[in-house]
Amino acid sequence: MESYEELLNRAYKDVKIIEGTGERFEIPKVEGMFIGKKTALTNFFQIASKLRRDKDHFL
């Protein structure tokens, strides 16, 4: 049976390093308005698009 250190070293060796582009991922600032007792996001679709998610994912 391998020791913890050996397993850890093997895991680090087997993991692929992914190089990032260096760009900062920024989500648009949330904009909203009050409608009675509820809050509506006016830029909901823009945020969902930036996160690359379907709008139904958030509802």
Secondary structure, DSSP 4 states (H G I P E B T S, - for coil): ---HHHHHHHHHHHSPPPPP--PPP-PPPP-EEEETTEEEETTHHHHHHHTT--HHHH-
